[in-house]
Amino acid sequence: MLDLNIILMQLPEHRIIPDELDRFAEDSSGKHKGKIVISKRGRRQLRKYLYLAVVHLVTNNPAFRSWHDHNVQVKKMKKNRSIFKLIGKLSRILIGISRSKGHFDPTIAMPLQEVA
């Protein structure tokens, strides 16, 4: 299983407030309807380490790997855009874990459904 606490402890300021992740994940301007862009709101180091964490998770975690492959192959996204989308997913997962005091379960975090 994925232990996100280890990832969080590797951040220079390992105490992350969920509101900071909310600001990072949102795209509230209305100009970017349907576009996936990395927001420049919030802390620069937080964005950097979330990017590095997602790149690591895409390489080593089967759930993130399958989500990335689905984005690239089925949704025809560019690889970097898929990474940015997964950064938002990781931030929402981290917020959910911090609020529910639970653990990461890939079946709850939007499983991929096979289309017949």
N, C-alpha and C positions, 0 to 999 in steps of 0.2 A: 504494500500500500504506500501511498504517497504521504510522507510526513512533512507537511507544510511548515510546521514549527521549526524544523531544521533550516528551511529556506529563510524564514523570517529572522532567525537568530544570526544568520550570516549577513544581514543588512547592517550598515554602520550604526544606524539608530533603529534598533530592532523593535522598538515600541511604535507600532503604526496605528494611528487612529482610523477607525472605519470611515469617518467622514472624508479623510484624505483620499481613500480609495474610491469613494463615491464621486468625488470631484474629478478624479482621474478617468473614471469609466464613462462619465456622461458626455454627451455631445448635444448641448441644449441650445445651440444658436439658431437652429432652424434652416440655416443655409446649407448644411451638409446632409440633406435628406437622403438616407439610404447609403451614404458613403461612410467608409470606415477609415477614420483618421486618428492618429494618436494626438491626444489633447496636450497642449503645453501648459495646462493648469497643474497646480500642485508642485511637489518637490521634484527637482531634476534628478536627484539620486534615486528617488523612488521609481521614477519612470525607467531609469537605466537598469536597476536591479530587477524590476518586473520583466523587462525585455530579456535580460540574461536568464532569468528563471524560466521563462516560457521557452526559450531556445533549448535550454537544458531538458525541460519536460518533454518537448516534442521529440527529442532524441532518445530519452530513456523511459518515458511513461507511456504505456500502451493506450490509455484513454486519450491523452493529448495527441499522441501520434495518429490515432484514428480520426480525431476531429480535424487535425491538420490535413491529413490525406483526403478526407471528405471535402474540405473547403477547396483544396487545390484541384482535385480530379472531378468532383461532381459539380461544385459551384463555379468552377473555372476561375478561381481567384489566383492572383499572383502569390508567391510564397510569402513575401514580406507582408502583404495585406492580411493573409491568414494569420501570421504571427501577431499582428496588431489586434485582430479580432480575438485571438486567444488571450492576449493581455487583458482585455476587458473581461473575458470569461474567468480568468484567474483572479482578477480583482473582485468579481462578484462572488466567486467561491470563497475567497479569503474573508469577505464581509460576512457571508453566511456561516462560516465556521466560527468566526469570532462572536457572532451574536447567539448562535445556538450552542456553543461550547461542545460541538460535535467533532466528527472527523470527516475526511473526504471520502465520498462514495460516488464513483463515476456513474452508477445507474441512476442516481438522483440528479446529477448534474447534466441533464438533457442527453439521454442515450440516443445513439443513432438508430433509426428504424429502417429496416430493409424494405424497399419498395418492390412488390411482386411483379 
